């Protein structure tokens, strides 16, 4: 090989290496880098910060898009979309969603994972974070069987629109989210804080199974009930507005009013 050809080859390798990092040291993920790494799922195995630099499209079902297998990871979807064909939703508005695989757009069982700022469509679970200290922020989940699932942590400033079920948190907080047009369960919590959410046009609006503080939510036009606080939940609710749900605005025996709630125009 000539010196000139050798030099050009070295430059090409260096440029390729640099191309997977943003200027701030964040690792970039795009369709080309996923293909170069062996295809989906793209596996994150080192703690740090990662960012999408293109949409990710899965044309063959049966696999996750991104698996996070390390603690302390920040994944910024950077306004891009992750799309699969594993879940098909029918009806306008959505009447049901059927999953053909057990897949996630982003899946992690590790701790201190943050996923933010993007769209996830067509998976069994759009974003599924099962470790401690998880955060889903600024995510729009559509046409998934379950929009966003966080076992222990926070869903904030996100949207679950037109999935089968919308948002699920076992222990933590759901804050300032839009939960709309999910024909199953809109928003489900086993305990924590539920505040500032707009929950409308779902089947079941809010389901609460454990100790929770439920405040300043707008719950409207849900077809089964507005809110069900199940027996033994020991949840308190206050300053919420309920309206136009086909079933009862509030059912269940596990809740205690903290006052200033309004049900269809009357104090409740």
ABEGO torsion letter per residue (X at the ends): XBAAAAAAAAAAAAAAAAAABBAAGBBBBBAAAAAAAGEOBBBBABBEBBBBABBBBBABBGBBABBBABBGBBBBAGGBBBBBAABBBBEOBBABBBBABBBBABBBABBGBBBBGBBBBGBABABBBABBGBBBBGBBBBGBABABBBABEBBBGBBBBGBABBBBBABEBBBGBBBBGBABBABBBAEEBBBGBBBBGBBBBBBBABBBBBBGBBBBGBAABABBBBBGAGBBBBGBBBBGBABBABBEAABBBAEGBBBGGBBX
